[in-house]
C-alpha cells in the first residue's frame, strides 16, 4: 500500500501493541555540551530538572534546497526544558511528511509533538513539509537528491540553530516516507558513513519499487560488508492485514536485512491492529516510550 500525495533482531509482536518487539531499543538521553557543570561527585541533572516556568514551544521556519530545487516548510518543537535553563544537547527526530494529515485533525508533526509533550520527552522534533512532493522525493531516483538535502542541508541547518546532539539523529516516515527512511539507511551504508543513528520506518512501502529498493540494499551490503559493525537502529512497523497493509513487504525487507547479520545493527519489527495510516501514531508512541522513558 502506498499513500499518494493530496543485527539484533527482536521479532514482531501482534495484538494491541508492540509487546517485546521494541525491547532492543536503547533509551536516548540528552547530554551536556556547554555551560556550568554540577559539583564533582554529583550526578548530571536531567533537562527536566531545569523546566522551571518554561513551556514547550514550536518554531516555524523554512529551507530551500539546492539539491532538490524545492522549498520545505519546517516546524521545530522544543521541549520545555530547552528554555528552562538546560545546557544539554538534545536528540532530534526528523519527521518526513510533517505537514501531512494522515490521522485527523492534526498533521503528522502535530500528532508527534503531542506525544512528546505528553511524555515530557527530552527531544527536539523537526517536522519537514513538502508532502505534495512525496512521489518525487521519496522514490528513486529523486530519493537520492532528497537524501542529500536531508544530510547536507537540513541537518547542518538545524544543528547550527539548536542544541542538537549529532550522535542521536532519528529519521521517521510513513508509507512512502517510511520506505524513504529505509532507503536513507541503504544510501548511508553504501557510502560508508552514517548521518542518522535511528531509522524509523512505519508501514513502509518497500514494494513501491521492489527491484530498485533491493538493489540499493545490495549496494549497502557490498560496500559495508558482513563483518563490519553497523551502529544503526532500524524500527519497522506494519499493520496486521495482508490485504490492506504493507504486511508482507515490510517482513520481506526484515528477512533480507536479518540475513546480513551486521554486528551492532539493531532491528525491530512490530505489528499493530490499526489501519495503514493509524499505525503511524501508535508506532511513534511505542518508540517514544522506549527511546525517551
C-alpha positions in Angstrom: 0.0 0.0 0.0 1.2 3.5 -0.9 -0.2 6.8 0.2 -0.2 9.2 -2.7 0.1 13.0 -2.3 -3.1 15.1 -1.9 21.7 -7.3 13.6 20.0 -7.7 16.8 16.5 -8.6 15.7 13.6 -8.8 18.0 10.6 -10.4 16.4 7.3 -8.7 15.7 4.5 -8.5 18.2 0.9 -9.0 17.5 -2.3 -8.0 19.3 -2.8 -4.5 20.6 0.8 -3.3 20.6 4.5 -4.0 20.1 4.8 -6.4 23.0 8.5 -7.1 23.5 9.4 -6.3 19.9 10.9 -2.9 20.8 12.9 -4.2 23.8 16.1 -3.9 21.8 15.8 -0.1 21.6 18.3 1.7 23.9 17.0 4.9 25.6 18.3 8.1 24.1 19.0 10.8 26.6 20.3 14.4 26.2 23.9 15.1 27.0 25.5 18.2 28.5 27.6 20.1 26.0 28.3 23.6 27.3 27.7 25.7 30.4 28.0 25.1 34.1 28.6 21.6 35.4 27.4 20.1 38.6 29.8 19.8 41.6 32.3 16.9 41.5 30.7 13.7 42.6 27.2 14.8 41.8 25.2 13.2 39.0 24.4 15.3 35.9 20.9 16.8 36.3 18.5 15.9 33.6 16.9 18.6 31.4 13.6 18.0 33.2 15.1 19.4 36.4 15.6 22.7 34.6 12.0 23.2 33.4 11.1 25.9 36.0 8.4 28.0 34.5 9.3 27.3 30.9 6.9 25.8 28.4 7.5 23.8 25.2 7.2 25.8 22.0 7.1 25.4 18.3 9.2 27.5 15.9 8.1 27.8 12.2 10.9 28.1 9.6 11.7 27.1 6.0 14.6 26.0 4.0 15.2 26.0 0.2 17.2 23.1 -1.1 19.8 23.4 -3.8 19.7 19.6 -4.1 16.0 19.3 -5.0 15.2 22.8 -6.0 12.3 22.9 -3.6 11.4 24.9 -0.6 10.3 23.0 2.5 8.3 24.5 5.4 9.6 23.4 8.8 8.1 23.2 12.3 10.5 22.7 15.2 9.3 21.5 18.6 11.5 22.4 21.5 10.7 20.7 24.9 10.0 22.9 28.0 13.5 22.1 29.4 15.2 23.6 26.3 14.3 27.2 27.5 14.3 26.3 31.2 18.0 26.6 32.0 19.2 23.4 30.5 22.5 23.3 28.7 22.0 19.9 27.2 22.3 18.8 23.6 19.1 17.0 22.6 18.3 14.1 20.4 16.5 15.2 17.2 13.6 13.4 15.4 13.3 14.4 11.8 9.8 13.6 10.7 9.2 13.5 6.9 5.6 14.2 5.8 5.4 16.7 8.6 2.6 18.6 7.1 0.5 15.6 6.0 -2.8 14.9 7.7 -2.7 11.1 8.0 -4.6 11.0 11.3 -7.0 14.0 11.5 -7.4 16.5 12.8 -3.6 17.0 13.4 -0.7 16.9 11.0 1.9 14.2 11.4 4.1 16.8 13.2 1.3 18.0 15.5 0.4 14.4 16.5 4.1 13.5 17.2 4.5 16.8 19.1 1.6 16.0 21.3 3.0 12.6 22.0 6.4 14.0 23.0 4.8 16.8 25.0 2.6 14.4 27.0 5.6 12.3 27.8 7.7 15.4 28.6 10.3 13.8 26.3 13.7 15.4 26.2 13.9 15.6 22.4 13.6 18.1 19.6 11.1 17.3 16.8 11.6 18.7 13.3 8.5 18.4 11.0 9.6 18.5 7.4 6.9 19.8 5.0 6.6 19.1 1.3 4.2 16.3 1.3 3.0 17.3 -2.2 6.4 16.2 -3.5 6.3 12.7 -1.9 6.3 10.8 -5.2 9.4 12.9 -6.3 11.3 13.0 -3.1 10.6 9.6 -1.5 11.0 7.4 -4.6 14.1 6.7 -6.7 15.8 8.3 -8.5 14.6 11.5 -6.7 15.3 10.0 -3.3 19.0 10.5 -3.9 18.7 14.2 -4.1 16.2 14.3 -1.2 18.7 12.4 0.9 21.4 14.8 0.0 19.0 17.6 1.1 18.5 15.9 4.5 22.1 15.1 5.2 23.9 18.0 3.6 21.5 20.9 4.1 18.7 20.2 6.7 20.8 18.6 9.4 23.5 21.3 9.3 20.7 23.9 9.2 19.1 22.5 12.4 22.4 21.9 14.2 23.6 25.4 13.6 20.5 26.8 15.2 19.7 24.4 18.1 21.5 22.4 20.7 21.2 19.1 18.8 23.2 16.0 19.7 24.9 14.9 16.4 25.1 11.3 17.7 21.4 11.0 18.1 19.6 11.8 14.8 16.4 10.0 14.0 14.6 9.9 10.7 11.0 8.8 10.5 8.4 8.3 7.8 5.1 6.6 7.0 4.3 4.6 3.8 6.4 6.2 1.0 8.3 8.3 3.5 8.6 5.1 5.6 10.4 3.4 2.8 12.4 6.6 2.3 13.7 6.1 5.9 14.9 2.6 4.8 16.4 4.0 1.6 18.3 6.5 3.7 19.9 3.7 5.7 20.9 1.9 2.5 22.3 5.1 0.9 24.4 5.8 4.0 25.5 2.3 4.3 26.6 2.3 0.7 28.5 5.5 1.2 30.3 4.1 4.3 29.1 6.9 6.6 26.0 7.2 8.7 24.4 10.5 9.3 21.4 9.2 11.2 21.5 6.8 14.1 17.9 5.7 14.0 15.7 4.9 11.0 12.0 4.7 11.9 10.1 3.1 9.0 6.4 2.9 9.8 4.2 0.8 7.3 7.0 1.3 4.7 6.1 0.9 1.1 9.1 -1.2 0.2 7.0 -2.8 -2.6 6.6 0.5 -4.4 9.9 -0.1 -6.3 11.0 -3.5 -5.1 13.8 -4.1 -7.6 15.3 -0.7 -7.1 15.0 -0.8 -3.3 16.5 -4.3 -3.2 19.4 -3.2 -5.5 20.2 -0.3 -3.2 20.1 -2.6 -0.1 22.5 -4.9 -2.0 24.8 -1.9 -2.7 24.9 -1.3 1.1 25.9 -4.9 1.8 28.5 -4.9 -1.0 30.1 -1.7 0.3 29.7 -2.3 4.1 30.4 -6.0 4.2 29.1 -8.5 6.7 31.8 -8.3 9.3 32.0 -4.5 9.9 29.8 -3.2 12.8 26.8 -1.2 11.6 25.9 1.0 14.6 22.4 1.9 13.5 18.8 1.1 14.6 16.0 0.3 12.2 12.5 0.2 13.5 10.0 -1.5 11.2 6.3 -1.4 11.9 3.3 -2.7 10.0 -0.5 -3.2 10.4 -1.8 -6.7 10.5 -3.9 -7.1 7.3 -2.0 -8.8 4.5 -4.5 -7.2 2.0 -4.8 -3.6 3.3 -1.3 -3.1 4.8 2.3 -3.4 3.9 2.3 -6.6 6.0 4.3 -8.8 3.6 6.8 -6.4 2.0 7.9 -5.0 5.4 8.6 -8.5 6.6 10.4 -9.3 3.4 12.8 -6.5 4.0 13.2 -7.5 7.6 14.2 -11.0 6.5 16.5 -9.6 3.9 18.3 -7.4 6.4 18.3 -10.1 9.1 20.2 -12.4 6.8 23.1 -9.9 6.5 23.9 -10.3 10.2 25.6 -6.9 10.6 27.3 -6.7 14.0 25.8 -3.9 16.3 22.8 -3.5 13.9 19.6 -3.3 15.9 16.4 -4.1 14.0 12.9 -4.5 15.4 9.6 -5.3 13.7 6.2 -4.7 15.4 2.7 -5.4 14.1 -0.4 -3.4 15.1 -4.2 -3.9 14.6 -4.6 -0.3 13.4 -5.1 0.8 9.7 -2.3 1.7 7.3 -2.2 5.4 8.5 -3.4 4.6 12.0 -0.2 2.6 12.6 1.8 5.9 12.5 0.8 7.3 15.8 0.8 4.1 17.8 4.2 3.3 16.3 5.6 6.6 17.4 4.0 6.3 20.9 5.8 3.0 21.4 9.1 4.2 20.0 9.0 7.4 22.2 8.3 5.3 25.3 11.4 3.2 24.6 13.7 6.0 23.5 12.6 8.7 25.8 11.5 7.0 29.0 
